């Protein structure tokens, strides 16, 4: 027998026990079953022995109290039994417990569940009653003057930076309650770890908003100055090519200059050799011996001299 069948059987036995009019709690389930069986057999014999008669009208049956068995019926009176005056009074009392109706009252009640104030309440940043609103507004104004937001997105990022910085400082100040002022030891390690985690989270949120603001402005400048940047790159390429051509031309003229200087020196040597040969008859023999010593030929020198002449 599964659980559902057992519960149905127990419910049936309790129902038969209430009909039998038991006034005492049976000791166990066997007694309840025996009593129910006896009641069922007696009721069947009574029905078979007594001819059917019309039931006499009786008043509302009073429920029989059986130990351990819940009483059937509604536990509360119906609305028809309440007088109009009592109903109006109940409605008037209910209007007094609907919560605050003014903006100031709702602002106060919104902080009923605030335990440390390190998290935004339903996504909204709220200042604690012990904090200075002017200080927070001064922080926002300082960040706005530094970054000068020009769009709605930049204004949201600057406001998020101010809120995250304020919450990080709040977490740092609350951490002092976890220390012993005399010894400096941590008295509540669990809460200290919680406050430190909140401080780290808000510090990272501040830097993330700052990085998003910088990236957003860089992308906008890139889109705004895309054509100018392309023109500037083309101009730089043109200047680079011109410089390369100038270097090539400079190298070409330097090579020509060195060739001219070499030819001029060769011509001077040929002229000096001719002058020395005319003045000294033995110079030609000495000159040929010097050429042979260096592995040169006289025809080469003559051709070079002829070219130089």
C-alpha positions in Angstrom: 0.0 0.0 0.0 1.5 3.3 -1.0 1.3 6.6 0.8 -1.8 7.9 -1.0 -3.8 4.8 -0.3 -2.7 4.8 3.4 -3.9 8.4 3.7 -7.2 7.7 2.1 -7.8 4.7 4.4 -6.9 6.8 7.5 -9.3 9.5 6.4 -12.1 7.0 5.9 -11.5 5.6 9.3 -11.6 9.0 11.0 -14.8 9.8 9.1 -16.4 6.6 10.4 -15.2 7.3 13.9 -16.8 10.7 13.9 -20.1 9.2 12.8 -19.9 6.6 15.6 -19.6 9.3 18.2 -16.2 8.4 19.7 -15.3 10.6 22.7 -11.9 9.1 23.5 -8.6 8.9 21.6 -8.0 5.2 20.5 -4.7 3.9 21.5 -3.6 2.7 18.1 -4.8 2.3 14.5 -6.1 -1.2 15.2 -8.6 0.1 17.7 -9.8 2.8 15.2 -10.3 0.2 12.5 -12.2 -2.2 14.9 -14.4 0.6 16.1 -15.1 1.7 12.5 -15.9 -1.9 11.5 -18.3 -2.3 14.5 -20.0 0.9 13.7 -20.4 -0.1 10.1 -22.0 -3.5 10.9 -24.3 -2.0 13.6 -25.4 0.7 11.2 -26.1 -1.9 8.4 -28.2 -4.1 10.9 -30.2 -1.1 12.0 -30.9 0.0 8.5 -32.1 -3.6 7.6 -34.3 -3.9 10.7 -35.9 -0.5 10.7 -38.3 0.5 7.9 -37.3 3.7 6.1 -39.0 6.8 7.5 -38.8 10.4 6.5 -36.1 12.3 8.4 -37.5 14.8 10.9 -36.3 18.3 10.5 -33.7 19.1 13.1 -31.6 22.0 14.0 -28.0 22.4 12.8 -26.0 19.5 14.0 -23.5 20.3 16.7 -20.0 19.0 15.7 -18.8 16.2 17.9 -15.4 16.8 19.4 -13.0 13.9 18.9 -9.5 14.0 20.2 -6.9 14.3 17.5 -9.5 14.7 14.7 -10.0 18.2 13.1 -13.5 19.7 13.1 -15.1 20.2 9.7 -16.6 23.5 8.7 -15.4 27.1 8.3 -13.3 28.4 11.1 -14.4 32.0 10.5 -17.9 33.5 10.3 -19.3 34.5 7.0 -19.6 38.1 5.9 -23.4 37.9 6.2 -23.0 37.5 10.0 -21.1 40.9 10.3 -23.1 44.0 10.9 -22.8 47.0 8.5 -21.3 49.1 11.3 -18.7 46.5 12.1 -17.8 46.1 8.4 -17.4 49.9 8.1 -15.2 50.0 11.2 -13.0 47.2 9.8 -12.6 49.0 6.5 -11.7 52.3 8.3 -9.0 50.4 10.4 -7.6 48.8 7.2 -7.0 52.3 5.7 -4.7 53.1 8.6 -2.3 50.2 7.8 -1.8 50.9 4.0 1.7 52.4 4.5 3.0 55.9 4.0 1.2 58.1 1.4 3.6 61.1 1.2 6.9 61.2 -0.6 8.8 61.9 2.6 7.2 59.0 4.4 7.9 56.6 1.5 11.5 57.8 1.5 11.9 57.0 5.2 10.1 53.6 4.9 12.3 52.6 2.0 15.2 52.4 4.3 13.5 50.1 6.9 15.5 47.1 5.7 18.8 49.0 5.3 21.4 47.2 7.4 24.7 48.7 6.2 23.8 50.7 3.1 26.6 49.3 0.9 24.2 48.0 -1.8 21.8 50.0 -3.9 18.2 49.8 -2.7 16.2 48.3 -5.6 18.8 49.6 -8.0 18.6 53.2 -6.6 21.5 54.9 -4.8 20.4 56.4 -1.4 22.3 58.5 1.0 22.2 57.5 4.7 20.8 59.9 7.3 24.3 60.2 8.8 25.9 61.4 5.5 26.2 64.9 4.1 24.2 65.4 0.9 26.2 68.5 0.1 29.4 66.4 0.1 28.0 64.0 -2.4 26.8 66.8 -4.7 30.2 68.4 -4.5 31.8 65.1 -5.6 29.5 64.8 -8.6 30.1 68.4 -9.6 33.9 67.9 -9.3 33.8 64.8 -11.5 31.5 66.5 -14.0 33.9 69.5 -14.2 36.8 67.2 -14.7 35.3 65.0 -17.5 32.7 67.5 -18.9 30.1 65.0 -20.2 28.4 66.1 -23.4 25.9 63.2 -23.9 23.4 61.4 -21.7 25.6 58.3 -21.7 28.6 60.2 -20.5 26.5 61.8 -17.7 25.3 58.4 -16.6 28.9 57.1 -16.5 30.1 60.1 -14.5 27.1 59.7 -12.0 28.0 56.0 -11.6 31.6 56.9 -10.9 30.5 59.3 -8.1 28.1 56.8 -6.6 30.7 53.9 -6.7 33.4 56.1 -5.1 31.0 57.2 -2.4 30.0 53.6 -1.6 33.6 52.5 -1.6 34.4 55.2 1.0 31.3 54.2 3.0 32.5 50.6 3.1 36.0 51.8 4.3 34.5 53.8 7.1 32.2 51.0 8.3 35.2 48.7 8.5 36.4 50.6 11.6 33.5 49.1 13.6 35.1 45.7 13.1 38.3 46.6 15.0 39.2 47.0 18.6 40.2 50.6 19.2 42.7 49.6 21.9 44.5 46.6 20.3 43.7 47.0 16.7 42.5 43.4 16.4 39.6 42.4 14.2 36.6 41.6 16.4 34.1 40.5 13.7 35.9 38.8 10.9 32.7 37.9 9.0 31.4 41.4 8.8 34.9 42.8 8.0 35.1 40.4 5.1 31.7 41.5 3.9 32.6 45.2 4.1 35.9 44.6 2.3 34.2 42.7 -0.5 31.8 45.6 -1.0 34.6 48.1 -1.0 36.5 46.1 -3.7 33.3 45.7 -5.8 32.5 49.5 -5.8 36.2 50.3 -6.5 36.1 48.1 -9.6 32.8 49.6 -10.7 34.4 53.1 -10.5 37.3 52.1 -12.7 35.0 50.2 -15.1 32.9 53.4 -15.6 36.0 55.4 -16.1 37.4 53.0 -18.7 34.0 52.9 -20.5 34.0 56.7 -20.6 37.5 56.9 -22.1 36.7 54.2 -24.7 33.4 55.9 -25.7 35.2 59.2 -26.3 38.0 57.6 -28.2 35.5 55.9 -30.5 33.6 59.1 -31.1 36.8 61.0 -31.9 37.7 58.2 -34.3 34.4 58.4 -36.1 34.4 62.2 -36.2 37.9 62.5 -37.5 37.9 59.5 -39.8 38.1 61.6 -43.0 40.8 63.9 -41.6 42.8 61.0 -40.4 42.7 59.4 -43.9 43.8 62.6 -45.5 46.6 63.0 -43.0 47.8 59.5 -43.7 47.8 60.1 -47.4 49.8 63.3 -46.9 52.3 61.5 -44.8 52.7 58.8 -47.5 53.3 61.5 -50.1 56.0 63.2 -48.0 57.6 59.8 -47.4 57.8 59.0 -51.1 59.2 62.5 -51.9 61.9 62.0 -49.3 62.8 58.6 -50.7 63.1 60.1 -54.2 65.3 62.9 -52.8 67.6 60.4 -51.2 67.9 58.5 -54.5 68.8 61.7 -56.4 71.3 62.7 -53.7 73.0 59.3 -53.9 73.1 59.5 -57.7 74.8 62.9 -57.7 77.2 61.8 -55.0 78.3 58.8 -57.2 78.8 61.1 -60.1 80.9 63.5 -58.0 83.1 60.7 -56.8 83.6 59.5 -60.4 84.5 63.0 -61.5 87.0 63.3 -58.7 88.6 60.0 -59.6 88.9 60.9 -63.3 90.5 64.2 -62.3 93.1 62.5 -60.2 93.9 60.0 -63.0 94.4 62.9 -65.4 96.7 64.6 -62.9 98.8 61.4 -62.6 99.1 61.0 -66.3 100.2 64.6 -66.7 102.8 64.2 -64.0 104.1 61.0 -65.6 104.5 62.6 -69.0 106.3 65.6 -67.4 108.6 63.3 -65.4 109.3 61.1 -68.6 110.3 64.2 -70.6 112.7 65.4 -67.8 114.2 62.0 -66.8 115.0 59.5 -69.6 115.1 56.6 -67.1 111.6 57.3 -65.7 109.9 55.1 -68.3 111.9 52.0 -67.3 111.2 52.7 -63.6 107.5 53.2 -64.3 107.2 49.9 -66.2 109.0 48.1 -63.4 106.6 49.6 -60.8 103.6 48.5 -63.0 104.9 45.0 -63.3 105.5 44.9 -59.5 101.8 45.6 -58.9 100.6 43.3 -61.8 99.5 46.1 -64.1 100.0 46.6 -67.8 101.3 49.6 -69.6 98.5 49.5 -72.1 95.9 49.9 -69.4 97.7 53.0 -68.2 97.8 54.3 -71.7 94.2 53.6 -72.3 93.3 55.3 -69.0 95.6 58.2 -69.9 94.0 58.5 -73.3 90.6 58.5 -71.8 91.7 61.1 -69.3 93.2 63.2 -72.0 
